[in-house]
Amino acid sequence: MESQEHVKPTDIISAMSDNKDIRSLIYMVRGQQVMLDSDLAKLYKVETKVFNQAVNRNLDRFPDNFRFQLTKEEFDALRSQIATSNGKGGRRYRPYMFTEQGIAMLSGVLRSDIAVQMSIRIMNAFVEMRRFISNNALLFEKISSIELKQLEYQKSTDEKFDKVFRYIADHAEVEQKIFFDGQIYDAFSLITSIIQKAQNEIILIDGYVDVDTLNILAKKNKGTDAKIYTYASATLSNKDVEKFNSQYPTLTIKKTQVFHDRFIILDKKMAYHIGASIKDAGKKCFGISLMKDNEIVIELLNRLKTI
């Protein structure tokens, strides 16, 4: 499998829409996200018995934090969910659960093209679930019991379930987020979601922009203008800008040495402080912070007027 440092954002984002069904098969057991052996076997297109036999032949690759068998109490607690969602309530043995690390190991054990591609899809689904839970933890704590009941009612159909996610997208805001080295997908996904909040204008202050920066800005909403303030040494050429504008107008570039830190300003109303160039997001440890003081946003905009 290709390492995360070599995975381009444009390659990753295309798989996001394929992960909805997989996310519904992820359970929370012992405080971590896991998947059932039978569900994994189905995804990898093998029988559950054959699947577990392949794993048992390579047990040295699956320590307890990669794979574990449910206790009777855990199985009883999970049985109703399994029976309702997957129709597997009649299983005669306690299933094995695989953690994210265990699933990453499966592609090397099952040894097939399907296994490799499916492992990539499953890992992407885990990342999406982890990011969703992390970014909305505060929201879940603040929602009153009445609102929770309303949200649960909305989940009764797929259409109403989508409204819950739109509700969360409209009301939840990440104030601070830190990413560690290797979290390229998580960082790219969050920065993309920030870019897509803008309806009219995006201002990016980043001294080290390049073509990868444009790949991220290409995710902006149609009709949203983009302005980049960057160093004179930035590698973007006039031809790069022309190609971008031919498909995603309108982008303008201004050169300045005034700024050291990186900022994203949306619609002249909201600003984020970013600890690394967005083209390098996730390659090293960095943070993103929402700037809650509107006066600071105004000061930034006034400073830009002088350039």
Buried (B, 14 or more C-beta within 10 A) or exposed (E): EEEBEEBEBEEBBEBBEEBEEBBEBBBEBEEEBBBBBBBBBBBBEBEBEEBBEBBEEEEEBBEEEBBBEBEEEBBEEBBEEBEEEBEBEEBEEBBBBBBBEBBBBBBEBBEEEEBBEBBBBBBBBBBBBBBBEEBBEEEEEEBEEEEEEEBEEBEEEEEEEEEBEEBBBEEBBBEEBEBEEBBBBBBBBBBBBBBBBBEEBBBBBBBBBBEBBBBBBBBBEEEBBBBBBBBEEBBBEEEBBEEBEEEBEEBEBEEBEEBEEBBBBBEBBBBBBBBBBBBBBBBEEBEBBBBEEEEEBEEBBEBBEEE
